Amino acid sequence: MKPPPATLPAPVPTLTDIDAEAVAADLEGRSAPEAIEWMFNQFGSDHYIACSFQKTSSVTAHMATQINPEARFFYLDTDVLFKETYETRDRLAEQLGIDFDRFHNLTLEEQAEQYGDELWKSDPDSCCGLRKVEPMRRALSSVDCWAAGVRRGDSSSRSKTPKLGWDKKFNLWKLNPLADWSERDVWNYIREHHLPYNPLHDQGYPSIGCTHCTKPVGPGGSPREGRWAGLSKTECGIN
């Protein structure tokens, strides 16, 4: 499949230029690769695909590179990701030929000096704000659409996730090509294409974040139960 041109011949569509509901309804009946291809055709190089190096990242990274070898990827390095997560990044980079752009914020030492030790315990929202939201804001400041691996089956708070919507927090379009995918769909794709994936998924971690705030989930637990376990917090603030 021929990749889209690197630049668009016309100004990038704004909030009023795209009928989000109409496009989302149209994408609802299309496959994940078709949704990603729509993003390339609509936004050209002004896109960014987020990778957390969980199982859905293996899927979206592979799909995107098959459609457009110039697809752009980034990740948020909190400096407290699991070693398995960094290893998965490297394996995907090697197999798919991807250069993942790294975004990060102040060092852990700087954070401790300014906000106190182990901020993830005393104020997890602030910790996520510093280590995820702010780097995310910088990452998305130069593009017009970003893609995530969010699925409706992840949690009740994500159950109505559209395939396309306006991201009010970061002021750009957001594509969720896997919104209607099931857990089985994800694993079938990974196995069919022999893709690297985070081995923590085989150790009871259905959802993987930072080392201090992620625990394995027991049988029958919800996929995101291990994130900020024991707290009312369910999201880091970027989705």
C-alpha positions as CSV (number, residue, x, y, z in Angstrom):
1,M,0.0,0.0,0.0
2,K,1.4,3.3,-1.0
3,P,2.1,5.6,2.0
4,P,0.4,9.0,2.1
5,P,2.4,12.1,1.2
6,A,4.6,13.5,3.9
7,T,2.8,16.9,3.9
8,L,-0.8,18.0,3.3
9,P,-1.6,20.3,0.4
10,A,-4.1,22.2,2.5
11,P,-4.2,23.5,6.0
12,V,-4.7,20.8,8.7
13,P,-8.4,20.4,9.6
14,T,-9.4,22.2,12.8
15,L,-12.3,21.3,15.2
16,T,-14.8,23.0,12.9
17,D,-13.4,21.4,9.7
18,I,-14.2,17.8,10.6
19,D,-17.6,16.5,11.6
20,A,-16.3,14.3,14.4
21,E,-19.6,12.5,15.0
22,A,-19.9,11.7,11.3
23,V,-16.3,10.5,10.9
24,A,-16.5,8.5,14.1
25,A,-19.7,6.8,12.9
26,D,-18.1,6.0,9.6
27,L,-14.9,4.7,11.3
28,E,-17.1,2.6,13.5
29,G,-17.9,0.3,10.6
30,R,-14.3,0.2,9.4
31,S,-11.3,-1.9,10.5
32,A,-8.5,-0.7,12.7
33,P,-6.1,-0.5,9.8
34,E,-8.6,1.5,7.8
35,A,-9.0,3.9,10.7
36,I,-5.2,4.3,10.9
37,E,-5.0,4.8,7.2
38,W,-7.7,7.5,7.5
39,M,-5.5,9.4,10.0
40,F,-2.5,9.2,7.6
41,N,-4.5,10.5,4.7
42,Q,-6.2,13.2,6.7
43,F,-3.2,14.5,8.6
44,G,-0.2,13.5,6.7
45,S,3.0,13.7,8.9
46,D,1.2,15.8,11.6
47,H,0.3,12.7,13.6
48,Y,1.8,10.8,16.6
49,I,1.1,7.3,17.7
50,A,1.5,6.8,21.5
51,C,3.2,3.6,22.7
52,S,3.1,2.4,26.3
53,F,4.6,-1.0,25.2
54,Q,1.6,-2.9,26.5
55,K,0.0,-5.4,24.2
56,T,-2.0,-2.9,22.2
57,S,1.1,-1.0,21.4
58,S,2.5,-4.1,19.6
59,V,-0.7,-4.1,17.5
60,T,-0.9,-0.4,16.6
61,A,2.9,-0.2,15.9
62,H,2.7,-3.1,13.5
63,M,-0.4,-1.9,11.8
64,A,0.8,1.6,11.3
65,T,4.2,0.6,9.9
66,Q,2.6,-1.8,7.4
67,I,0.4,1.1,6.1
68,N,3.0,3.9,6.3
69,P,6.7,3.3,6.8
70,E,7.0,6.9,7.8
71,A,4.6,6.5,10.7
72,R,5.7,8.5,13.8
73,F,5.7,7.0,17.3
74,F,6.5,8.4,20.8
75,Y,6.5,7.2,24.4
76,L,6.5,8.8,27.8
77,D,9.5,7.7,29.9
78,T,8.7,8.2,33.5
79,D,12.1,6.7,34.5
80,V,10.2,4.2,36.6
81,L,8.9,1.9,33.9
82,F,9.5,-1.9,34.3
83,K,12.6,-3.3,32.8
84,E,10.4,-5.6,30.7
85,T,8.7,-2.5,29.3
86,Y,12.0,-1.0,28.1
87,E,13.0,-4.4,26.7
88,T,9.7,-4.6,24.8
89,R,10.4,-1.2,23.3
90,D,13.8,-2.4,22.1
91,R,12.4,-5.6,20.6
92,L,9.6,-3.7,18.8
93,A,12.1,-1.1,17.5
94,E,14.3,-3.8,16.1
95,Q,11.6,-6.0,14.5
96,L,9.5,-3.1,13.1
97,G,12.3,-0.7,12.3
98,I,10.9,2.1,14.5
99,D,12.6,5.0,16.2
100,F,10.5,5.7,19.2
101,D,10.7,9.4,20.2
102,R,11.2,9.7,24.0
103,F,9.6,12.4,26.1
104,H,10.3,12.9,29.8
105,N,10.3,15.5,32.5
106,L,12.5,16.3,35.5
107,T,14.6,13.5,37.0
108,L,13.5,11.5,40.0
109,E,16.1,13.4,42.1
110,E,14.8,16.8,40.9
111,Q,11.3,15.7,41.7
112,A,12.2,14.5,45.2
113,E,14.0,17.8,45.9
114,Q,11.1,19.9,44.7
115,Y,8.1,17.8,45.8
116,G,9.4,15.3,48.4
117,D,10.4,11.7,48.2
118,E,8.1,9.1,46.7
119,L,5.5,11.6,45.3
120,W,3.7,8.6,43.8
121,K,2.7,7.7,47.4
122,S,1.9,11.1,48.8
123,D,0.2,12.6,45.8
124,P,-0.1,10.2,42.8
125,D,-2.1,12.7,40.7
126,S,0.7,15.2,40.9
127,C,3.2,12.5,40.1
128,C,1.3,11.5,37.0
129,G,0.9,15.2,36.1
130,L,4.7,15.7,36.3
131,R,5.9,12.5,34.8
132,K,3.2,11.9,32.2
133,V,0.8,14.8,31.5
134,E,3.5,17.5,31.0
135,P,5.7,15.4,28.8
136,M,2.6,14.4,26.8
137,R,1.7,18.0,26.4
138,R,5.1,18.7,24.8
139,A,4.9,15.6,22.6
140,L,1.5,16.6,21.2
141,S,2.2,20.3,20.8
142,S,3.5,20.0,17.2
143,V,0.9,17.6,15.8
144,D,-2.8,17.6,14.9
145,C,-3.8,14.1,15.7
146,W,-2.6,11.4,18.0
147,A,-3.5,7.7,18.2
148,A,-3.9,5.6,21.3
149,G,-4.5,1.9,22.1
150,V,-7.5,2.6,24.3
151,R,-10.2,-0.1,24.2
152,R,-13.8,0.0,25.4
153,G,-13.3,-3.2,27.2
154,D,-10.4,-1.8,29.4
155,S,-12.8,-0.4,32.0
156,S,-16.2,1.1,32.6
157,S,-14.8,4.6,32.2
158,R,-13.6,3.7,28.7
159,S,-16.8,1.9,27.6
160,K,-18.0,4.7,25.4
161,T,-14.7,5.6,23.8
162,P,-15.3,6.8,20.2
163,K,-12.9,5.9,17.4
164,L,-12.4,9.6,16.8
165,G,-12.9,12.6,19.0
166,W,-11.5,16.0,19.9
167,D,-9.1,15.8,22.8
168,K,-10.0,18.9,24.9
169,K,-7.1,18.4,27.3
170,F,-4.4,18.6,24.6
171,N,-6.4,20.5,21.9
172,L,-6.1,18.1,19.0
173,W,-7.8,15.1,17.4
174,K,-7.5,11.7,19.0
175,L,-7.9,8.4,17.2
176,N,-8.7,5.2,19.0
177,P,-8.4,2.5,16.2
178,L,-8.8,-0.4,18.6
179,A,-11.8,1.0,20.5
180,D,-14.0,-1.9,19.5
181,W,-11.4,-4.7,19.9
182,S,-11.7,-7.4,22.4
183,E,-8.9,-8.9,24.5
184,R,-9.1,-11.9,22.2
185,D,-8.7,-9.7,19.1
186,V,-5.5,-8.2,20.5
187,W,-3.9,-11.5,21.3
188,N,-5.0,-13.1,18.1
189,Y,-3.3,-10.3,16.1
190,I,-0.1,-10.6,18.1
191,R,0.1,-14.3,17.6
192,E,-0.8,-14.2,13.9
193,H,2.0,-11.7,13.2
194,H,4.5,-13.1,15.7
195,L,4.9,-9.7,17.4
196,P,7.0,-9.0,20.5
197,Y,4.9,-8.1,23.6
198,N,5.4,-7.2,27.2
199,P,6.1,-10.4,29.1
200,L,4.5,-9.0,32.2
201,H,1.2,-9.8,30.5
202,D,2.1,-13.4,31.2
203,Q,2.7,-12.7,34.8
204,G,-0.7,-11.4,35.9
205,Y,-0.4,-7.8,34.6
206,P,-3.3,-7.1,32.3
207,S,-2.4,-3.3,32.4
208,I,1.1,-2.1,32.9
209,G,2.3,1.3,34.0
210,C,5.0,2.5,36.4
211,T,6.7,0.1,38.8
212,H,5.4,1.8,42.0
213,C,1.8,2.0,40.9
214,T,1.2,-1.3,39.1
215,K,0.4,-4.7,40.6
216,P,-0.6,-8.0,39.2
217,V,-4.3,-8.8,39.1
218,G,-5.8,-12.1,40.5
219,P,-8.1,-14.4,38.6
220,G,-11.4,-12.7,37.7
221,G,-10.1,-9.2,38.4
222,S,-10.8,-6.3,36.0
223,P,-8.0,-5.4,33.6
224,R,-7.1,-2.1,35.3
225,E,-7.5,-3.3,38.8
226,G,-3.8,-3.4,39.4
227,R,-3.3,0.3,38.5
228,W,-3.1,2.5,41.7
229,A,-4.5,-0.4,43.7
230,G,-6.4,0.7,46.8
231,L,-7.0,4.2,45.5
232,S,-10.0,5.8,43.8
233,K,-7.6,6.9,41.0
234,T,-8.1,4.9,37.7
235,E,-6.4,7.0,35.0
236,C,-3.1,8.9,34.8
237,G,-4.6,11.8,33.0
238,I,-3.6,11.4,29.4
239,N,-6.6,9.4,28.2
